[in-house]
């Protein structure tokens, strides 16, 4: 592919703005036509597969129609697609935007339903408790006000005050995620380069509003859709046409519908833990030029002396920066391991070092099998992986064998590797916690634990040798961001997979009848971070477990038994006599289907869909002996469990 294919978004011959990191599928039309003959599960899978291909305008329109027809034929629900409700509150025409949200949602496993407020009626909809918006009960509200509307407010501070009011109203009335679009800089400048010096110019007002929105949205827990940044990077003409605005008040160009929807859904996906977690890197001609096994350490192209060598260094810097913000790095290469490791340890121009790689796989096994191994080793799902490989044949193989793995179409020029992966938005983030920054260290420590385990034959002795300390505390403001993040991203060890906004987590914190626990585990290798979240709501003599999730990296250490002991004592302190547990099956949480039975709960009922309800009588409950010290001093719970530590 040439340079044109590697821009963030490119206009094709039919003026549709296209995502050029996606592959082209030659049999796309034939597969689309076959959807009508498939059952719900097969149709859902094929629709999603077709959405992950590059679409021209005609394909985009046909796919949206096929999606809506298929949903209508199956009662509005399809297997494998999570329903998501999005409301658009705008001051411009947005009738073209729902299709972009639906297709971008389909790529990420969402069935998106969109509510559009009447033109310019955003405030009335928010204020009226009998409005269509209130009846719709969205999970996400998107606020998008056009530049002329905002500039007419005069002072930028007036606009910011209005935005804050809208955010707070949406959160108070709907308790949902709020996305604020920055203002599109479409107004002509009056002074040019020194426009900010003319404070009353409409363009300067819009620019200042966008400056103010960034810290204010972070302060208020609102997610920002940075459309001003997109227009600056890709050209305003890609996103806006003044003639179309004056004819129909479409501020977002119709050709940018897919691109706009993609950006909105990335934020929604990130808030629900659907962003990718791991960048898996090929080596030869991906991290350096040439083949290490043939060219040797001195023969590979890397670093100063050539533009190509510098481009590979730049790509490594990008990967390193991702690692520092919490993305796991892994290597998957067809190579002898000794040869593959050598540049990491000996080449002076290597930015990435061996210790930056959480899982290093270099052998002659097919890459699909190795990617399965990497996911298993890291205790993450295959759909958390992004696989970067310069070889088109290898990319095609992985897409065929592992369609859940994200595989970007890398261009021929390595200078464009980083921009292409960045533009694809695989690692979209809402906020960064301290544990995100330390994630690479956490995985390196986990590798040390696994190496220790390989050398022991007695599991009890191994667990005791870890010198574990489990610390349980109620939710607090310090850990709020991390708690919310875990609730919305944990899928495998998650009994109910209930998602919550930060406002809903705060409400649970302040409810005197609700038990909240954030659980941290440390051992002699370091701090594992917050590894479990529990929420139990008490009513009468029952305490019902609303949320119980854990990190898979601490499985097999009896943390479940320890958490149960802490939870029981917390619920007892509120007068509970029975603990009720719920298990709601999802595509990913089958591993905990029998957890309540294992912990001694009694099955009360099971629905045809597989949801189960369990009970544990607290009278006479004795906590299990666990190989760790338990610290609950922050819970104000008097516990005797420390006397039961297994030595």
Buried (B, 14 or more C-beta within 10 A) or exposed (E): BEEEBBBBBBBBEEEBBBBBBBBBBEEBEEBBEEBEEBEBEEBBBBBBBBBBBBBBBEBBBBBBEBBBEBBEEBEEEBEEBBBBBBBBBBBBBBEBBBBBBBBBBBBBBBBBBBBBBEEBBBBEBBBEEEBBBBEBEBBBBBBBBBBBBBBEBEEBEBBBBBBBEBBBBBBEBBBBBBBBBBBBBBBEBEEEEEBBEBEEBBBBBBBBBBBBBEEBBEEBBBBBBBBBEBBEBBEBEBBBBEEBBEEEBBBBBBBBBBBBBBBBBBBBBBBBBBBBBBBBBBBBBBBBBBBBBEBEBEEBBBBEEEEBBBBBBBBBEBBBEBBBEBBBBBBBBBBBEEBBBBBBEEBEBBBBEEEBBBBBBBBEEEBBBBBBBBBEBBBBBBBBBBBBBBBEEBBEBBBEBBBEBBBBBBBBBBBBBBBBBBBBBBBBBBBEBEBBEBBBBBBBBBBEBEEBBEEEEEEEEBBBBBEBBBBBBBBEEEBBBBBBBBBBBBBBBBBBBBBBBBBBBBEBBEEEEBBBBBBBBBBEBBBBBBBBBBBBBBEEEBBBBBBBBBBBBBBEBBBBBBBBBBBBBBBBBBEBEBBBBBBBBEEBBEEBEEBBBEBEBEEEEEEEEEEBBBBBEBEEBEBBBBBBBBBBEEBEBEBEBEEBBEE
